[in-house]
């Protein structure tokens, strides 16, 4: 009897394994150029008008993508809805019906500076008024705000332990207005001590990081002057010729996608960030204050030059706001173990349509979207139920600050059961005209070594023509929608084929896609997810 049970168990296990392998192969066969191209050509067409979050084109794209999930028979994983019959239907006996949608709806607040902005410098014997878009421009404001506070000059506004640099040493910025220079110490002087140290450490310190440091130290506003740029050039009211850039030419300069910001209602209000001219900075610093040349020169020698500035600044910044409705698109394949969840995602929004020009976003991020939908289809076609539940997510509002993925992470009740996230963002192009046609980067959580090992095995065993640059990061929080998952210590991996000259340009068109590379990336990702969804023990929890 014991022998018979052993034989039965072994036979059952073998048949199950055989069915899985057949299912995996069946799903893999569905991934081909025709399937991929058919989806992307429509998604990146002019009908979608660039898919900017909150626009009609974005809603059309969302409806199309939800219809694909429904066509492929994935279960909806969005909002719970109640359909209430009308009066006539109620007379026929129809009752309220509860169902789940493919859409997860959420609100976002659109913010842009108004034309009514005022700044004045108040000293003992005088008040100096500055003019909007002559002396200053409001780079970012999350709400209308009036501030009157003392001034502190903080050099480049950097605090970085790795570099050993602290512009805030010896000065108190709490309740004060910070005045700083854009960029990094040593900018414009590549042979200086500061520039060499920064280059050796490969440091990148963004304006966002600087803003966070100032906010955390209690500053109430930020003024920034860029020594490497003529700010007033962008404020000129009389361009002599037609707007003419490498990727776009028109009678007038198109409205910029970046003129408006979106934030979640739950986001904290941020500091007003104001770009100022050289003349305004010199007026603020005064005769007794530090000079620009002095500060730049000291910084190049790795010396800070922070100090309080005489007088107070009155700032009256005003914002125009409105609430927009955005939608994530969520579907799932139920696993044998509902308590183990893996998420495959990509953002479907892009930059939209401005002054008649459409930013189609074929690579950014139409390529990533069709990777998600094609993998979902392959899993369904395999006819094999995975061990783990897989959620397929198409995020809205990524271009405006990762809004969709952030909202999902903040509201999804089962986040503690999510054990892996796979992200796609721009996976359809070559990094440059001279770059090999099979290059792709895979960024992954350093501790989850199986992510790299499994990918390498699949590339070799299935003869995929991919040269992958595996980049292990302890906590890969930068770059895309992987950020929120990595911050929660969920292992992630994401594919990216690199930037190119059409990035965030109206020329990011579908005919420029490298179809063979995109197909192989999707095949590799499907094979990887198949392995992890059926052997979750491979992922370090």
C-alpha positions in Angstrom: 0.0 0.0 0.0 2.8 2.4 0.9 4.5 1.7 -2.5 1.2 2.3 -4.3 0.6 5.6 -2.5 4.2 6.7 -3.4 3.6 5.8 -7.1 0.2 7.6 -7.1 1.8 10.7 -5.5 4.8 10.7 -8.0 2.4 10.2 -10.9 0.2 13.1 -9.8 3.2 15.4 -9.2 4.6 14.5 -12.7 1.3 15.1 -14.4 0.9 18.4 -12.6 4.4 19.5 -13.6 3.8 18.4 -17.2 0.6 20.4 -17.3 2.3 23.5 -15.9 5.1 23.2 -18.5 2.6 22.8 -21.3 0.6 25.7 -20.0 3.7 27.9 -19.8 4.7 27.1 -23.4 1.1 27.7 -24.5 1.1 31.2 -22.9 4.6 32.0 -24.4 3.3 31.2 -27.9 0.7 34.0 -27.6 3.5 36.7 -27.2 4.4 37.9 -30.7 4.9 41.1 -32.7 1.4 41.1 -34.2 -0.3 41.0 -30.8 2.0 43.6 -29.3 1.8 46.0 -32.3 -2.0 45.8 -32.7 -2.4 47.1 -29.1 0.3 49.7 -29.2 -0.6 51.3 -32.6 -4.1 52.1 -31.2 -2.9 53.1 -27.7 -0.3 55.6 -29.1 -2.5 56.9 -31.9 -3.8 60.5 -32.2 -7.2 59.3 -31.0 -5.8 59.2 -27.5 -4.5 62.7 -27.7 -1.5 61.9 -25.6 -3.3 60.3 -22.7 -2.7 63.2 -20.3 -4.1 62.4 -16.8 -7.7 63.7 -16.4 -8.3 64.3 -20.1 -10.8 62.8 -22.5 -8.0 61.1 -24.4 -6.8 59.5 -21.1 -10.3 58.3 -20.4 -10.6 56.8 -23.9 -7.3 54.9 -23.4 -8.5 53.7 -20.0 -11.7 52.4 -21.4 -9.8 50.6 -24.2 -7.4 49.0 -21.7 -10.1 47.9 -19.4 -11.9 46.3 -22.3 -8.8 44.3 -23.1 -8.7 42.9 -19.5 -12.4 42.0 -19.8 -11.8 40.4 -23.3 -9.0 38.3 -21.8 -11.4 37.2 -19.0 -9.3 38.7 -16.1 -11.4 39.5 -13.0 -11.8 43.2 -12.2 -10.0 44.4 -9.1 -11.1 48.0 -8.9 -13.8 49.8 -7.0 -16.9 48.1 -5.6 -20.0 49.6 -7.3 -23.7 49.5 -6.8 -26.0 49.6 -9.8 -29.3 51.0 -8.8 -32.2 50.4 -11.3 -34.4 53.3 -12.4 -38.1 53.5 -11.5 -39.2 51.5 -14.5 -36.7 48.8 -13.9 -37.8 48.6 -10.2 -41.4 48.0 -11.3 -40.1 45.0 -13.3 -38.6 43.6 -10.2 -34.9 44.6 -10.6 -32.9 45.2 -7.5 -29.6 46.9 -6.6 -26.7 45.0 -8.0 -23.2 45.0 -6.5 -20.2 44.5 -8.8 -16.5 45.2 -9.0 -15.1 47.6 -11.6 -11.8 47.5 -13.5 -11.4 51.1 -12.5 -10.0 52.4 -9.2 -11.1 56.1 -9.2 -9.4 58.8 -7.2 -9.2 62.5 -7.1 -6.2 64.7 -7.7 -5.8 68.5 -7.4 -4.3 70.4 -10.3 -2.3 73.4 -9.3 -0.7 76.2 -11.4 0.5 79.7 -10.5 -1.8 82.5 -11.3 -0.7 85.8 -12.9 -1.2 87.6 -9.6 2.2 87.3 -7.8 3.9 89.8 -5.6 7.2 90.0 -3.7 8.7 92.9 -1.8 11.9 93.4 0.2 11.4 95.3 3.4 14.4 97.0 5.0 14.6 99.7 7.7 14.4 102.7 5.4 12.8 101.3 2.2 10.6 98.7 0.5 11.6 97.3 -2.8 9.0 95.7 -5.0 9.9 93.0 -7.6 8.0 92.3 -10.8 6.5 88.9 -11.8 8.3 87.4 -14.9 10.7 90.3 -14.9 12.5 89.7 -11.6 11.0 86.3 -10.6 8.9 83.4 -11.6 7.0 81.0 -9.4 8.4 77.6 -10.2 6.1 75.7 -7.9 3.3 76.4 -5.4 0.9 73.9 -4.0 -1.5 76.6 -2.6 -2.0 80.3 -2.3 0.2 81.6 0.5 1.3 84.9 2.0 4.6 84.9 3.9 6.6 87.7 5.6 9.9 86.4 7.1 13.6 87.0 7.5 16.1 85.8 4.9 18.9 83.3 5.1 21.4 82.7 2.3 22.4 79.0 2.3 24.8 78.7 -0.6 23.6 75.7 -2.7 21.1 74.6 0.0 22.8 71.1 0.3 23.2 68.8 3.3 24.9 65.6 2.3 26.8 63.4 4.7 28.4 61.3 2.0 29.9 64.4 0.4 30.7 66.0 3.8 28.9 69.2 2.9 26.4 71.2 4.9 25.2 74.6 3.8 22.9 74.7 6.8 25.7 74.6 9.4 25.8 77.7 11.6 22.5 79.1 10.3 18.9 78.8 11.5 16.3 78.6 8.8 13.3 77.8 10.9 10.5 80.2 10.0 12.7 81.9 7.5 12.9 82.3 3.7 15.8 80.3 2.2 17.9 81.9 -0.6 20.1 79.5 -2.6 21.9 78.8 -5.8 20.8 76.1 -8.2 23.1 73.2 -9.1 26.1 71.8 -7.2 29.3 73.2 -5.8 31.9 73.2 -8.6 29.4 73.7 -11.4 31.2 75.4 -14.2 34.6 74.5 -12.7 35.2 70.8 -13.6 38.7 70.8 -12.3 37.8 72.3 -8.9 38.1 70.3 -5.7 34.3 70.2 -5.2 33.6 69.1 -8.8 36.1 66.3 -8.6 34.7 65.0 -5.3 31.2 65.0 -6.6 32.3 63.3 -9.8 34.3 60.7 -7.9 31.3 59.8 -5.7 28.9 60.0 -8.7 26.5 62.1 -6.6 23.3 63.5 -8.0 21.4 65.9 -5.7 18.1 67.0 -7.2 16.2 70.2 -6.5 13.5 68.0 -4.9 16.0 66.7 -2.4 17.1 70.3 -1.7 13.5 71.3 -1.2 12.9 68.5 1.2 15.9 69.5 3.3 14.8 73.1 3.5 11.2 72.0 4.4 12.5 69.6 7.1 14.5 72.4 8.7 11.5 74.6 8.9 11.9 77.1 6.0 8.8 78.8 4.8 9.8 79.5 1.2 12.7 79.1 -1.2 14.2 81.6 -3.6 16.7 80.1 -6.2 19.1 81.7 -8.6 20.8 79.6 -11.3 24.3 81.0 -12.1 24.5 78.7 -15.2 21.3 80.1 -16.8 19.8 83.4 -17.9 16.4 83.1 -16.2 15.1 86.2 -17.9 15.6 84.6 -21.3 12.5 82.4 -20.7 10.5 85.4 -19.6 10.9 87.5 -22.8 7.6 88.8 -24.1 8.7 89.4 -27.7 10.3 86.3 -29.3 11.8 87.5 -32.6 11.1 84.3 -34.6 8.7 81.4 -34.6 9.1 78.8 -31.8 11.6 76.4 -33.2 13.2 73.5 -31.3 14.7 70.3 -32.6 11.5 68.3 -32.2 8.8 71.0 -32.6 8.2 74.1 -34.6 5.1 76.4 -34.4 3.9 80.0 -34.6 3.8 80.2 -30.8 5.5 78.4 -27.9 3.1 75.6 -26.9 1.7 75.4 -23.4 4.0 73.3 -21.3 2.8 70.1 -19.6 5.1 71.2 -16.7 3.2 74.5 -16.1 0.6 72.5 -14.1 1.2 70.2 -11.2 -1.0 67.4 -9.8 -1.1 66.3 -6.2 -3.1 63.8 -4.1 -5.5 65.4 -1.6 -3.5 63.6 1.1 -0.2 65.2 0.1 1.3 67.8 2.4 1.5 71.3 1.1 5.0 72.1 -0.1 7.1 75.3 0.1 6.7 77.9 -2.6 9.8 77.7 -4.9 10.6 80.9 -6.7 13.2 81.4 -9.4 14.8 84.8 -9.3 17.0 86.9 -11.6 20.6 87.8 -10.9 19.6 91.4 -10.3 17.0 90.4 -7.7 19.4 88.2 -5.9 22.0 91.0 -5.7 19.3 93.4 -4.4 18.3 90.9 -1.7 21.9 90.1 -0.6 22.7 93.8 -0.5 26.1 95.5 -0.2 26.9 93.7 3.1 25.9 90.3 2.1 27.8 87.5 0.3 28.3 88.0 -3.5 27.5 85.4 -6.1 31.2 85.2 -7.3 32.4 84.8 -3.7 30.0 82.0 -3.0 30.7 80.1 -6.2 34.5 80.5 -5.7 34.4 79.3 -2.1 32.2 76.3 -3.1 34.6 75.3 -5.8 37.3 75.1 -3.0 34.9 73.1 -0.9 33.9 75.9 1.5 30.4 77.0 2.4 29.3 80.6 2.6 25.9 80.6 4.4 24.8 83.6 6.5 21.7 85.6 7.5 20.7 88.5 5.2 19.4 91.9 6.2 15.7 92.6 5.9 12.5 90.7 5.5 10.7 89.5 2.4 7.0 89.7 1.8 5.7 87.0 -0.5 2.2 86.8 -1.8 2.0 83.8 -4.2 -1.3 82.7 -5.7 -2.4 79.4 -7.2 -5.3 78.3 -9.4 -6.6 74.9 -8.4 -9.2 72.4 -9.6 -10.0 68.8 -8.8 -9.6 66.1 -11.5 -10.8 62.6 -11.5 -8.1 59.9 -12.4 -8.4 56.2 -12.8 -6.1 53.2 -12.2 -7.1 50.1 -14.2 -6.8 46.9 -12.1 -7.4 43.3 -12.9 -6.4 40.0 -11.3 -5.8 36.3 -11.9 -6.7 34.4 -8.8 -4.0 32.1 -7.4 -4.2 28.9 -5.4 -2.9 30.9 -2.4 -4.9 34.1 -2.2 -2.7 35.3 0.7 0.3 35.7 -1.6 0.0 38.5 -4.1 2.3 39.7 -6.9 1.7 42.9 -8.9 2.7 43.6 -12.6 2.3 47.3 -13.5 3.0 50.2 -15.8 1.7 53.7 -16.2 -0.6 54.5 -19.1 -0.8 58.3 -18.9 1.5 60.6 -20.9 1.9 64.3 -21.6 -1.2 65.0 -23.7 -2.1 67.5 -26.4 -1.0 71.2 -26.4 -1.6 73.8 -29.1 -2.5 71.2 -31.6 0.6 69.1 -31.0 0.2 65.5 -29.6 2.7 63.8 -27.4 1.7 60.2 -28.4 4.0 58.4 -25.9 4.6 55.2 -27.8 7.6 54.3 -25.8 6.7 56.3 -22.8 4.8 54.4 -21.7 2.7 52.7 -24.3 5.4 50.0 -24.6 5.2 49.3 -20.9 1.4 49.1 -21.0 1.2 46.5 -23.8 3.8 44.5 -21.9 1.4 44.3 -19.0 -1.7 43.4 -21.1 0.2 40.9 -23.2 1.6 39.1 -20.1 -1.9 39.0 -18.7 -3.3 37.5 -21.9 -0.5 34.9 -21.9 -1.3 33.8 -18.3 -5.0 33.4 -19.2 -4.1 31.4 -22.4 -2.0 29.0 -20.4 -5.1 27.7 -18.7 -3.0 27.1 -15.5 -4.0 28.7 -12.2 -0.8 30.1 -10.6 0.1 29.5 -7.0 0.0 33.3 -6.2 -2.6 35.8 -7.1 -1.4 38.3 -9.8 -2.7 41.8 -10.0 -2.2 43.5 -13.3 -2.2 47.3 -12.8 -2.1 50.2 -15.2 -1.4 53.4 -13.3 -2.7 56.9 -14.0 -0.9 60.1 -13.1 2.6 58.8 -13.1 3.9 61.7 -15.1 2.5 64.0 -12.5 4.2 62.4 -9.5 3.5 58.6 -9.4 -0.1 59.5 -8.3 -1.8 56.2 -9.3 0.6 53.8 -7.8 0.8 55.9 -4.7 -3.0 56.0 -4.3 -3.1 52.2 -4.8 -0.4 51.6 -2.1 -2.2 53.9 0.3 -5.6 52.3 -0.1 -5.1 48.6 -0.9 -6.1 46.6 2.1 -3.9 43.7 1.3 -0.6 45.5 0.8 1.0 43.3 3.6 0.4 40.3 1.3 2.2 41.8 -1.7 5.5 40.0 -2.1 6.8 41.2 -5.5 6.3 44.0 -8.0 7.3 44.0 -11.6 7.4 47.4 -13.4 7.7 48.5 -17.0 8.6 52.0 -18.1 9.9 52.7 -21.6 10.9 49.2 -22.9 10.5 49.7 -26.7 13.5 51.7 -28.0 17.3 51.8 -28.2 19.1 54.2 -25.9 20.8 56.0 -28.9 21.1 55.5 -32.7 24.5 53.8 -32.2 23.5 51.6 -29.3 23.2 47.8 -29.8 19.6 46.8 -30.6 19.3 44.3 -27.8 20.4 46.4 -24.8 18.1 46.7 -21.8 18.5 47.5 -18.1 16.9 45.5 -15.3 16.9 47.3 -12.0 16.1 45.0 -9.0 16.2 44.7 -5.3 19.7 43.7 -4.3 18.6 41.2 -1.6 16.3 39.3 -4.1 19.1 37.6 -6.0 16.8 35.1 -7.6 15.4 38.0 -9.8 18.7 38.2 -11.6 19.5 34.4 -11.6 16.1 33.5 -12.9 16.2 36.1 -15.7 19.7 34.9 -16.8 18.5 31.3 -17.0 15.5 32.2 -19.1 17.5 34.3 -21.5 19.8 31.4 -22.1 17.3 28.6 -22.1 14.8 30.3 -24.4 17.5 31.9 -26.6 16.2 35.5 -26.1 18.3 38.1 -27.9 18.7 40.4 -24.9 21.9 42.0 -23.5 20.7 42.8 -20.0 22.5 45.2 -17.7 21.5 43.9 -14.3 21.6 46.8 -11.7 21.2 45.7 -8.1 20.0 48.4 -5.7 19.5 48.0 -2.0 16.2 49.9 -2.0 15.3 50.9 -5.6 13.0 53.8 -4.9 13.8 56.0 -7.9 12.7 56.2 -11.4 9.1 55.1 -11.7 6.1 53.4 -10.0 8.4 50.9 -8.3 9.2 53.6 -5.8 6.3 53.1 -3.4 6.7 49.4 -3.4 10.4 49.6 -2.7 9.8 52.0 0.2 7.7 49.3 1.8 10.5 46.8 1.4 8.7 44.8 -1.2 11.2 43.3 -3.7 10.9 44.9 -7.1 12.3 44.5 -10.6 11.8 46.7 -13.6 12.9 46.9 -17.2 14.0 50.1 -19.0 15.6 50.4 -22.4 17.0 53.9 -21.7 16.4 57.5 -22.6 16.5 58.8 -26.2 16.1 62.0 -28.1 12.3 61.5 -28.4 11.8 61.2 -24.7 9.0 63.6 -23.6 8.8 64.9 -27.2 5.9 65.0 -29.6 8.1 62.7 -31.8 7.8 59.6 -29.6 5.9 57.7 -32.3 5.0 54.0 -32.7 7.0 53.6 -35.9 10.2 54.1 -34.0 9.6 51.0 -31.7 12.1 48.2 -31.8 9.5 45.4 -32.0 11.9 42.5 -31.7 13.4 43.9 -28.5 10.0 44.7 -27.0 8.8 41.2 -27.8 11.8 39.5 -26.1 11.5 41.7 -23.0 7.8 40.7 -22.7 8.7 37.0 -23.1 11.4 37.3 -20.5 9.1 39.0 -18.1 6.3 36.5 -18.6 8.7 33.6 -18.0 10.1 35.3 -14.9 6.6 36.0 -13.5 5.5 32.4 -14.2 8.4 31.1 -12.2 7.9 33.5 -9.3 4.1 33.2 -9.2 4.4 29.4 -9.1 7.4 29.2 -6.8 7.0 32.2 -4.4 9.6 30.7 -2.1 12.2 32.0 -4.6 11.4 35.5 -3.5 13.0 36.5 -0.2 10.2 37.8 2.0 
